[in-house]
Amino acid sequence: MGKDIHDKNKQVDFLKQRLNMFLELLDAIDPEAAELEDVDRMISIIDELDSKIREFKHRDL
């Protein structure tokens, strides 16, 4: 894995990048053709983002 990010600006940039990647994925999925695996993957990405936000929040304490 990569190095821990302790700089607040780098943390925000990391989260923005991940969120933009998620939004691109969301835009690319055809709702009529989406399968359960697609939805599960999107939920997993949101869970990963939430986990990273909590990690950054606790790291700054």
N, CA, C and O atoms as CSV, one atom per row, in Angstrom:
chain,resi,resn,atom,element,x,y,z
A,1,MET,N,N,0.829,-1.184,0.000
A,1,MET,CA,C,0.000,0.000,0.000
A,1,MET,C,C,0.870,1.243,0.000
A,1,MET,O,O,2.081,1.175,0.213
A,2,GLY,N,N,0.231,2.381,-0.243
A,2,GLY,CA,C,0.950,3.630,-0.286
A,2,GLY,C,C,1.241,4.178,1.098
A,2,GLY,O,O,0.853,3.599,2.113
A,3,LYS,N,N,1.933,5.307,1.113
A,3,LYS,CA,C,2.273,5.951,2.368
A,3,LYS,C,C,1.046,6.645,2.948
A,3,LYS,O,O,0.140,7.051,2.220
A,4,ASP,N,N,1.035,6.771,4.262
A,4,ASP,CA,C,-0.044,7.503,4.925
A,4,ASP,C,C,-0.016,8.962,4.496
A,4,ASP,O,O,1.048,9.555,4.313
A,5,ILE,N,N,-1.206,9.525,4.342
A,5,ILE,CA,C,-1.328,10.931,3.970
A,5,ILE,C,C,-1.672,11.707,5.229
A,5,ILE,O,O,-2.723,11.487,5.829
A,6,HIS,N,N,-0.790,12.615,5.632
A,6,HIS,CA,C,-1.019,13.401,6.840
A,6,HIS,C,C,-1.340,14.856,6.524
A,6,HIS,O,O,-1.925,15.548,7.357
A,7,ASP,N,N,-0.973,15.329,5.349
A,7,ASP,CA,C,-1.244,16.715,4.951
A,7,ASP,C,C,-2.731,16.870,4.627
A,7,ASP,O,O,-3.279,16.135,3.806
A,8,LYS,N,N,-3.365,17.826,5.277
A,8,LYS,CA,C,-4.810,18.045,5.123
A,8,LYS,C,C,-5.189,18.287,3.656
A,8,LYS,O,O,-6.182,17.731,3.187
A,9,ASN,N,N,-4.438,19.086,2.936
A,9,ASN,CA,C,-4.749,19.374,1.536
A,9,ASN,C,C,-4.627,18.119,0.669
A,9,ASN,O,O,-5.432,17.909,-0.239
A,10,LYS,N,N,-3.633,17.296,0.945
A,10,LYS,CA,C,-3.464,16.058,0.189
A,10,LYS,C,C,-4.591,15.081,0.493
A,10,LYS,O,O,-5.022,14.334,-0.386
A,11,GLN,N,N,-5.071,15.083,1.736
A,11,GLN,CA,C,-6.196,14.236,2.102
A,11,GLN,C,C,-7.437,14.639,1.314
A,11,GLN,O,O,-8.146,13.789,0.776
A,12,VAL,N,N,-7.691,15.945,1.251
A,12,VAL,CA,C,-8.856,16.448,0.517
A,12,VAL,C,C,-8.712,16.132,-0.972
A,12,VAL,O,O,-9.676,15.713,-1.611
A,13,ASP,N,N,-7.527,16.329,-1.521
A,13,ASP,CA,C,-7.296,16.008,-2.934
A,13,ASP,C,C,-7.530,14.517,-3.212
A,13,ASP,O,O,-8.132,14.157,-4.223
A,14,PHE,N,N,-7.053,13.660,-2.314
A,14,PHE,CA,C,-7.251,12.225,-2.457
A,14,PHE,C,C,-8.742,11.893,-2.488
A,14,PHE,O,O,-9.195,11.144,-3.352
A,15,LEU,N,N,-9.504,12.452,-1.545
A,15,LEU,CA,C,-10.937,12.181,-1.473
A,15,LEU,C,C,-11.671,12.721,-2.699
A,15,LEU,O,O,-12.583,12.074,-3.213
A,16,LYS,N,N,-11.276,13.902,-3.165
A,16,LYS,CA,C,-11.887,14.468,-4.381
A,16,LYS,C,C,-11.638,13.568,-5.579
A,16,LYS,O,O,-12.542,13.320,-6.377
A,17,GLN,N,N,-10.418,13.082,-5.703
A,17,GLN,CA,C,-10.064,12.200,-6.820
A,17,GLN,C,C,-10.894,10.921,-6.777
A,17,GLN,O,O,-11.429,10.496,-7.801
A,18,ARG,N,N,-11.005,10.312,-5.614
A,18,ARG,CA,C,-11.793,9.086,-5.469
A,18,ARG,C,C,-13.271,9.338,-5.761
A,18,ARG,O,O,-13.929,8.532,-6.419
A,19,LEU,N,N,-13.779,10.451,-5.270
A,19,LEU,CA,C,-15.179,10.777,-5.508
A,19,LEU,C,C,-15.431,11.031,-6.992
A,19,LEU,O,O,-16.457,10.604,-7.523
A,20,ASN,N,N,-14.528,11.707,-7.658
A,20,ASN,CA,C,-14.664,11.932,-9.099
A,20,ASN,C,C,-14.634,10.619,-9.871
A,20,ASN,O,O,-15.374,10.453,-10.840
A,21,MET,N,N,-13.788,9.689,-9.451
A,21,MET,CA,C,-13.743,8.376,-10.096
A,21,MET,C,C,-15.085,7.659,-9.912
A,21,MET,O,O,-15.581,7.017,-10.838
A,22,PHE,N,N,-15.665,7.770,-8.722
A,22,PHE,CA,C,-16.962,7.153,-8.463
A,22,PHE,C,C,-18.041,7.783,-9.335
A,22,PHE,O,O,-18.879,7.079,-9.898
A,23,LEU,N,N,-18.019,9.101,-9.445
A,23,LEU,CA,C,-19.021,9.793,-10.266
A,23,LEU,C,C,-18.897,9.410,-11.736
A,23,LEU,O,O,-19.907,9.273,-12.426
A,24,GLU,N,N,-17.680,9.239,-12.217
A,24,GLU,CA,C,-17.480,8.794,-13.596
A,24,GLU,C,C,-18.047,7.393,-13.798
A,24,GLU,O,O,-18.674,7.113,-14.820
A,25,LEU,N,N,-17.828,6.523,-12.832
A,25,LEU,CA,C,-18.377,5.173,-12.887
A,25,LEU,C,C,-19.901,5.223,-12.898
A,25,LEU,O,O,-20.548,4.519,-13.673
A,26,LEU,N,N,-20.455,6.042,-12.052
A,26,LEU,CA,C,-21.904,6.186,-11.958
A,26,LEU,C,C,-22.489,6.681,-13.281
A,26,LEU,O,O,-23.527,6.193,-13.727
A,27,ASP,N,N,-21.823,7.645,-13.899
A,27,ASP,CA,C,-22.283,8.165,-15.194
A,27,ASP,C,C,-22.192,7.117,-16.301
A,27,ASP,O,O,-22.994,7.127,-17.235
A,28,ALA,N,N,-21.227,6.222,-16.199
A,28,ALA,CA,C,-20.991,5.241,-17.258
A,28,ALA,C,C,-21.946,4.044,-17.191
A,28,ALA,O,O,-22.100,3.313,-18.169
A,29,ILE,N,N,-22.573,3.853,-16.053
A,29,ILE,CA,C,-23.440,2.677,-15.893
A,29,ILE,C,C,-24.823,2.958,-16.474
A,29,ILE,O,O,-25.455,3.971,-16.176
A,30,ASP,N,N,-25.263,2.038,-17.304
A,30,ASP,CA,C,-26.608,2.103,-17.866
A,30,ASP,C,C,-27.571,1.515,-16.836
A,30,ASP,O,O,-27.478,0.330,-16.518
A,31,PRO,N,N,-28.498,2.325,-16.308
A,31,PRO,CA,C,-29.396,1.818,-15.271
A,31,PRO,C,C,-30.218,0.610,-15.716
A,31,PRO,O,O,-30.572,-0.240,-14.899
A,32,GLU,N,N,-30.515,0.538,-16.994
A,32,GLU,CA,C,-31.305,-0.589,-17.505
A,32,GLU,C,C,-30.488,-1.874,-17.581
A,32,GLU,O,O,-31.045,-2.971,-17.531
A,33,ALA,N,N,-29.176,-1.742,-17.700
A,33,ALA,CA,C,-28.319,-2.917,-17.861
A,33,ALA,C,C,-27.508,-3.236,-16.599
A,33,ALA,O,O,-26.792,-4.237,-16.561
A,34,ALA,N,N,-27.616,-2.402,-15.582
A,34,ALA,CA,C,-26.835,-2.608,-14.361
A,34,ALA,C,C,-27.234,-3.923,-13.689
A,34,ALA,O,O,-28.409,-4.290,-13.638
A,35,GLU,N,N,-26.238,-4.604,-13.186
A,35,GLU,CA,C,-26.477,-5.866,-12.504
A,35,GLU,C,C,-26.167,-5.694,-11.024
A,35,GLU,O,O,-25.604,-4.682,-10.605
A,36,LEU,N,N,-26.538,-6.686,-10.251
A,36,LEU,CA,C,-26.333,-6.642,-8.816
A,36,LEU,C,C,-24.862,-6.434,-8.463
A,36,LEU,O,O,-24.554,-5.731,-7.501
A,37,GLU,N,N,-23.960,-7.031,-9.222
A,37,GLU,CA,C,-22.525,-6.875,-8.979
A,37,GLU,C,C,-22.101,-5.420,-9.140
A,37,GLU,O,O,-21.241,-4.942,-8.400
A,38,ASP,N,N,-22.700,-4.703,-10.110
A,38,ASP,CA,C,-22.394,-3.287,-10.314
A,38,ASP,C,C,-22.807,-2.471,-9.089
A,38,ASP,O,O,-22.058,-1.616,-8.617
A,39,VAL,N,N,-23.989,-2.743,-8.593
A,39,VAL,CA,C,-24.492,-2.028,-7.421
A,39,VAL,C,C,-23.641,-2.361,-6.200
A,39,VAL,O,O,-23.309,-1.477,-5.410
A,40,ASP,N,N,-23.290,-3.631,-6.046
A,40,ASP,CA,C,-22.428,-4.037,-4.932
A,40,ASP,C,C,-21.082,-3.329,-4.990
A,40,ASP,O,O,-20.555,-2.904,-3.962
A,41,ARG,N,N,-20.530,-3.203,-6.182
A,41,ARG,CA,C,-19.235,-2.519,-6.339
A,41,ARG,C,C,-19.354,-1.045,-5.967
A,41,ARG,O,O,-18.458,-0.498,-5.324
A,42,MET,N,N,-20.440,-0.399,-6.359
A,42,MET,CA,C,-20.624,1.015,-6.010
A,42,MET,C,C,-20.771,1.183,-4.503
A,42,MET,O,O,-20.240,2.135,-3.931
A,43,ILE,N,N,-21.477,0.280,-3.866
A,43,ILE,CA,C,-21.619,0.329,-2.406
A,43,ILE,C,C,-20.258,0.126,-1.742
A,43,ILE,O,O,-19.942,0.781,-0.748
A,44,SER,N,N,-19.464,-0.776,-2.292
A,44,SER,CA,C,-18.125,-1.022,-1.768
A,44,SER,C,C,-17.257,0.232,-1.876
A,44,SER,O,O,-16.511,0.557,-0.952
A,45,ILE,N,N,-17.356,0.926,-2.990
A,45,ILE,CA,C,-16.577,2.153,-3.180
A,45,ILE,C,C,-16.993,3.208,-2.159
A,45,ILE,O,O,-16.140,3.877,-1.575
A,46,ILE,N,N,-18.292,3.360,-1.941
A,46,ILE,CA,C,-18.786,4.319,-0.952
A,46,ILE,C,C,-18.288,3.935,0.445
A,46,ILE,O,O,-17.887,4.802,1.222
A,47,ASP,N,N,-18.315,2.654,0.759
A,47,ASP,CA,C,-17.808,2.187,2.058
A,47,ASP,C,C,-16.319,2.503,2.212
A,47,ASP,O,O,-15.876,2.904,3.288
A,48,GLU,N,N,-15.550,2.322,1.138
A,48,GLU,CA,C,-14.119,2.629,1.171
A,48,GLU,C,C,-13.893,4.124,1.386
A,48,GLU,O,O,-13.014,4.518,2.151
A,49,LEU,N,N,-14.686,4.951,0.712
A,49,LEU,CA,C,-14.584,6.401,0.906
A,49,LEU,C,C,-14.909,6.774,2.353
A,49,LEU,O,O,-14.197,7.571,2.964
A,50,ASP,N,N,-15.965,6.208,2.891
A,50,ASP,CA,C,-16.357,6.480,4.264
A,50,ASP,C,C,-15.243,6.077,5.227
A,50,ASP,O,O,-14.925,6.809,6.164
A,51,SER,N,N,-14.665,4.923,4.991
A,51,SER,CA,C,-13.574,4.440,5.839
A,51,SER,C,C,-12.374,5.382,5.785
A,51,SER,O,O,-11.758,5.673,6.811
A,52,LYS,N,N,-12.050,5.852,4.593
A,52,LYS,CA,C,-10.904,6.745,4.429
A,52,LYS,C,C,-11.178,8.090,5.101
A,52,LYS,O,O,-10.276,8.673,5.703
A,53,ILE,N,N,-12.402,8.583,5.006
A,53,ILE,CA,C,-12.761,9.842,5.671
A,53,ILE,C,C,-12.589,9.702,7.181
A,53,ILE,O,O,-12.028,10.582,7.834
A,54,ARG,N,N,-13.076,8.594,7.726
A,54,ARG,CA,C,-12.935,8.356,9.172
A,54,ARG,C,C,-11.460,8.250,9.563
A,54,ARG,O,O,-11.045,8.766,10.601
A,55,GLU,N,N,-10.678,7.578,8.725
A,55,GLU,CA,C,-9.246,7.437,8.998
A,55,GLU,C,C,-8.575,8.805,9.028
A,55,GLU,O,O,-7.801,9.098,9.939
A,56,PHE,N,N,-8.867,9.639,8.042
A,56,PHE,CA,C,-8.267,10.975,7.995
A,56,PHE,C,C,-8.723,11.801,9.194
A,56,PHE,O,O,-7.934,12.543,9.779
A,57,LYS,N,N,-9.981,11.672,9.554
A,57,LYS,CA,C,-10.511,12.443,10.674
A,57,LYS,C,C,-9.778,12.074,11.970
A,57,LYS,O,O,-9.389,12.956,12.736
A,58,HIS,N,N,-9.593,10.786,12.212
A,58,HIS,CA,C,-8.917,10.342,13.429
A,58,HIS,C,C,-7.416,10.622,13.395
A,58,HIS,O,O,-6.793,10.807,14.441
A,59,ARG,N,N,-6.849,10.651,12.224
A,59,ARG,CA,C,-5.421,10.911,12.093
A,59,ARG,C,C,-5.089,12.340,12.514
A,59,ARG,O,O,-3.975,12.614,12.960
A,60,ASP,N,N,-6.047,13.246,12.372
A,60,ASP,CA,C,-5.807,14.656,12.683
A,60,ASP,C,C,-6.005,14.975,14.160
A,60,ASP,O,O,-5.756,16.106,14.578
A,61,LEU,N,N,-6.445,14.014,14.953
A,61,LEU,CA,C,-6.687,14.280,16.381
A,61,LEU,C,C,-5.411,14.402,17.158
A,61,LEU,O,O,-5.444,14.624,18.368
